[in-house]
């Protein structure tokens, strides 16, 4: 059975094959040997989870002679390196698509800035916007959103594939998959609605953007909790701990921004009745909150990019070890 989302792994959990391999063949004909004389060396083939070295003959309480990883870590039955090969390949491919999406996002932002400067320069030289230029910028935004939606949707779909043979499916995986996919589609739809260039279109688009923020506020923490369970199964406690830090950081930034936006909206509506202070002060306060939110998202966003690269490297290593296990099993079966 798979562990819960936040359940720590137990280093004392050993493989049943090890217990059976080291149990005495006959306990009735001779007394049990003293505890210090019990053989704790592995007399079966098992590879190190970190470097793939064959640990046969090494003591359970020792460390791998090649990389220093505790031998007991390689005896866990819930590690990623012992999972389904196809599922691990899906995790690795998903993180590859995630990196592609991040790089594409930076490229789209740079291209949008270039287009904006070009349009502004053209408008300045002609004394105003030339017909067709604003809508061209909106169309560029729609195309950019469509491209990024497809790339990130593929990444999300691959990294949240259900694990074959798992006794328990994680709620965080399902919640992350569907809320973030809905957010991606909603963001693209909001950019398409803006093509109407009417007041109603602006209101509807803003409503969709607010809904998308709420979906991200639910989906992103769920996705990070799911990744944390995978980090614990590597096992990499440091990566799991950093994942939680980034999760709470991004969640706090988005939560503060949504709260400030709603508060500004309510105060602005009440301003029409003369119950509150000047709108300039309201917008100024919201601007300060918005700036701090952007700074926080930038810091945790860079940290998240680093983690994506780390997860891809860990998934690739687990896949390599799992394939070697699978190949060794096939060779033993062939020789038998």
N, C-alpha and C positions, 0 to 999 in steps of 0.2 A: 504494500500500500504506500502511496506517495505521501510524504509529510505535508502538514498544513502549511499555509503561506508563510506563517511567522514562526514555525516550529524549528528550533535549532537541531542540527544534526548531532548524533551521538557517536563519538569516536570509539566507544567500547563495543559497538555493534559489529560482530564478525560474521563472515560468510559461513553458512552451514556446512559447506564443503570442507572448510578448515577444521571445524569441530569433529566431523566424522573422520577426517583423515588422521587426526591426532588422538582419537579415543582408543583405549586398549582393546585388543582383539578379544581377550578373555579375562574377565574380572573375577571369576569364581575360583580359578585354580591357583591364583597368587594374590597376595595382598597388594593394595594400591601403593605405588611408589610415593615417596615423600614429595611435597610440592616443589622443592627446589630441583628435583630430578626429572620432572615432567618435561618432555621434549616440546619446545615451543617454536621449533623451526618449521618453515613451510616445506612440505614434501610434495607439492603440486605446483604447476606452472601458473603464475599470475604476474602480470606486468605492472610496473609502477605507474600510477596515474599521472605523474608529472613528466617523466622522461621515457616511459615505455620499457625500461630495463626489467629483465626477468628476475623476480624476487625469490625464486625457488632456492631453498637452502638458507634463507636469511631468517633471523629471529624476529618474532612478531613485535617485540618491544624495541627493535633497533630501527635504524633509518636506512633508506636506500643508499647503497654504496656509490651510486653514480651522481645523484642530485641532492641527497640529504632529506628527502621527504619521508616522514614517518611511515613505516610499513603498514601500520594499522589503518592509515587513511586509504590504502589501496584495497582493503578488505570490506569496505562499505558496499552495500548492494544497491544504493540509490544514487550512485555517482553518474554524472553525465557520460563518462567514458564507457559505461556499461549499458547505456540506453540504445534505442533503435538507431541504426546507422542512417536511414533515410530521414528520420526526424531531426537528427543532429545536422545533417546536410541542409535541411530546411532552415534551421536556426542560423547557420553560418551564412547561407544565401540571403536571408532576411536582413542580417546586419550589414551585408555588402550593399544591398539596395538602400538601406538607411544611410550609409555613408554617401552613396551616389546622390540621394535626395538632399542631404545637407550641402554637398558641393554645388548641386544645381540651384539650391536656394540662394547661396551667395552669388552665383552667376546671374540669377534673375534680378537680384537686388541691384547689382552693378549695372546691368543692362537697363533697368528701369530708371536709374539715376541718369544714365547717358541719354536716354530718350527724353526724360524730363528737361534736362539742360538744353537739348536740341530744340524742343518745342518752345521753351521759354525764349531762347535766342531768336527763333523765327518769329515769335509773337512780338518781341521787342522791335525787330527790324521793320515789321509791317504795321506797327502801331496797334496791334491787338491780335487776338487769336484768329488764325485763318480757319475757314469753315472746314470741318472734318478732322482737325487735329485733336480736339478733346476726345471725340469718340474713338479715334485711333489709339489714344492712350488707354482708354477703357478696354478696348479689344485686346491690347497687349496684356493688360492685367488678367483678363479672362483666360487667354492662352497660357500664361504663366501658371495660373491656378490649376488649370487642367493638367498640365505637365507634372507639376509637383504633387497633385492629388493622385495621379496614377502611380508615380514612383513610390510615394509614402504608403499608399494603399497596398502595393505589392509587398513592401517591407513589413508592414504590420501584419498582413495575412500570413506571411511565411513564418514570422517569429512567434505568432500565436497559434500555430497549428497544434491540435490536441495530440498528446503523446500516445503512440500506439501501445496498447496493453496496460495503460495506467488504470489502477483500481479506483482512483478518485480524480475527477477533473476539477481544476481550480476555478473558483468563482472569479478571481482576479483576471484570469486569462480571458474568459468569456466577456466580462464587463469591459475590459480594455479593448478587445477586438471590435465590438459593436459600437461603443460610444465614440471611439476615435475614428472609425470608418464613417460614422454619421457626421462627425465634425468636419472631416475632409470634404465630404459631399456638400455639406451645408455651406462651407466657405466658398466653394466653386459656384454654388447656386446664388449666393449673395452677390458675387462679382458679376454674374450674368444679369441679375435684376437691376444692377446699377446702370446697365446699358440703356434703360428707359429714360434716364436723365429727367425724371420728374420728382416732385416732392414726395409723392406716394412711394415711388421706387426707392428713394433714399431712406424713408422710414422703414419700409419692409426689409431693405438690405441691412440696416442697423439692427433691426430685431433679430435677423438671422445671425449676425455677428455676435450679438449678446448670447444667443442660445448656444452658439459654437463655443464661446468661452466657458459656459457652464458645462458643456459636454467634455471639454478638455480638462476642466477642474475635477471631473469624476474619472475620466479615462486615463489621464496621465499618471496619477498616483496608482491606479490599478495596474497599469503596465509596468511601473517601476517595482511594485510589490511582486509581480510575477517574475520579473528579471531577478529580483533578490532571491527568490527561491532557487532559481537556476544557478546563481552565484554560490549559494550555499551547497549546491550539489557538485560544484566543480572539484573540490571545495575551495572557495576563496573568500574568507570572512572579511578581508579588507575591502574587496570590491562590493560585497553585500552591504557593508556599513556605509561606503561612499554613495551607493545607490539610494539609501534611505535619506542621506543628507541632501542630495540633489532633489529627491522627491519632495521633501518638506520645503525646500527653498523655492522651487518653482510653484508649488501649490500655494505658498504664502503670498508670492508676488501676484499670481493671478487672482487670488481671493481678495487682496487689498485693492487691486484695480477694479474688480467687479463691484466691490462695496463702495468705492469712491464714485464710480460711474452712476450707480443707482442713487446714492445720496445726492449727487449733483443734479440728477434728473428730478428727484422729488423736490429739492429746494428750488430748482428753476420753475417747476410747476406752481409751487406755492408763492413764488415771487410775483406771479401775476395778480395775486390778491393783496400784495403789499405787506406780507407777514414777515419777510426776511430782508436781509441786507442787500446791497447792490450786487448785480450779476457779475461785475468785474471781480469782486472778491471771491465769489464762488468759483469762477473759471480759473482764477489764480491759484487757489488751493488745489483744484483738480490738476492743474498743470504741474505743481510741485510733486504731487503723488504720482503722476504719470512719469515724471523724470526719474524718480527713485525706483519705480517699477521697472522701467527700461534698464536701468543700471543693474538691478538685481537679476533680471532675466538674462542680461548679457553675461554676467558672471557665471550663473548656474548653467546657462546655455553652453558656454565654452567647456565647462566641466562635464556636461552631458556628452558633448562631442568626443571628448577624451574617453569617456566610459564606453561609448559605442565602439570605438576602436579596440578597447580592451576586451569587450564581450566577444567581438568577432574573433580576436586572437584566441580566446579561451575556447570558444565553440569549435574553431578549426582544430585546435590541439585535441580536444575531446573526440572529435570525429576521426582524427588520425589514429588515436589509440583504439577506438571502437572498431575501426576497420582492421587493425592488426589483430585484435581479439577474434574477430569474425574469421579472418584468414587462418589464424592458428587453429581455430576450432575445425575449420574445413580440412586442414592438413591432417589433424589428428584423426578425424573421421575417415579420411582417405587411406591413411596408413593402417588403420584398424581393419 
